Amino acid sequence: MTLTRTTAALVALLAVVGAVGGAAAVPDARITIDAVDASSNEPAVGERTTLNVSLSNSGGSPAAADVTSVRLRDADGSAGLRDEATGVGALSAGDATDVELRTTFEEPGEHRLTVEAVADQEAVDGAESAGSVTVSRDVVVDVQPAAVDLGVRARALDPDDLRSDESDQAGSGGVSVGGIEGVFGGDGGLDAGGSEESERLASAESPIEVTVVNTGTSTADRVSLTAVGTAVDASGGDEDASNDAADTTVEAGPYAVEAVAPGEERRVVVDLGPLDRRSDVTVTAAFRSGTDAREGVGAERTAESTVRYPTRDGSPTVTDATVQAAPDGTVAVDANLANAGTEEIEGVVVSIAGADGVSPTPAGESYFVGTVGASDFVAFDLETTANASVADAIPIRIAYTERGVRYTKTATVALPESAGSGTDSGGDGGAVGTLGSIGVGGIGPGDIGIGAIGVAGIAGLAVVGGVARRRDV
């Protein structure tokens, strides 16, 4: 069909009118939700989660918009409205704002949420109303099961470790004052920060470093620390403190600590005060979690750690020993008392311990060594009688003091096979046992056993042993 000139002009006019009408239907305010960020990517059940919603009005928008509501709901609508912020405010072209929405989750797993923003458009070119616009954006939150897992680590410190000069701490094994969040003890409170904390650290008498770590997914609230020390029973044998009052206890706390969030830790020092007996100290952290109250859990949870205090860095041991049996049945022990540790030991006395077939002579049953510095040694000699048919070794008791606490331990040296037999199989001096046949008893971790230091290694220290004088006690 052929159109006339008038008809063609009418069709063109209608097309223009249709195009203008279509353009007018496009919203003047171009509101968008640019981002939705959760405060935690993996919150726990019962833990409050905050969603930060970023809104903007496009810079190309010809009109401002009044954001009247920002809503949070489940994508499937199963839980209804979770949270809503109203009266957010007007956004001119190019403006942006942030809105916070909060919610909690009762079940673990992935939760798909929908954020909706509703805005009223301002009228343009004298129009009475431009209506409203609603935009939405989905976000997925992976919710973890609620788990409270608070751990406690305790480390015995020497007061000398608590130095105020942090530059001295590198490689020393000490404690940086800046890393300590507080000091418990003294007046029973927590002192944190500044020079006052440094002074309290420096004056601590029996400090224990306590670290509380939360490796769970729920915050530990109402955390408090208690330290209880029970003196080690010296009657248990070697490696114990030689004090009679084994039932003596010391208690410190409870002290309140700040809440510990998942992934966080708190490091404090607990000062036990005067403590002159070696003690097993148990540090207990009592706490509650936010989920406990909601679930009706009334009892406090606890975590604990045990450490032996005070620290002991001296390590006395018998080295370079020669055991010689005489025809009259006496046995002479010539050896060195070495300190293989890193701390000076004092009041050292070595003696023959009682054993079947071994009886010390009145003149040589014990020897006062005195003070032995770290990595130092002093020579000593003891005399005893021994019956090789009953005993195969001579027990040597070592008593010493370190940091005001008395300790005992026992080492053994092997008897020559002919000791006490009345025969002379070793020349005028009788049978001789040497370093290679020496055994060790009652030596704990960190001590160096007899035989670990060879004769060649001791030779370089012979001058020290040579100046020691015999002091029988």
PyMOL commands that set and color helices and strands:
alter all, ss='L'
color gray80, all
select helices_A, chain A and resi 5-24+159-161+166-168+177-179+194-203+234-236+290-294+427-429+435-437+455-459+462-466
alter helices_A, ss='H'
color red, helices_A
select strands_A, chain A and resi 31-38+49-57+65-74+81-91+96-103+109-121+132-143+150-156+183-185+189-191+207-214+220-231+249-257+265-271+279-289+301-309+316-325+330-339+345-352+358-360+366-372+377-386+393-402+405-414+432-433
alter strands_A, ss='S'
color yellow, strands_A
deselect
rebuild
show_as cartoon
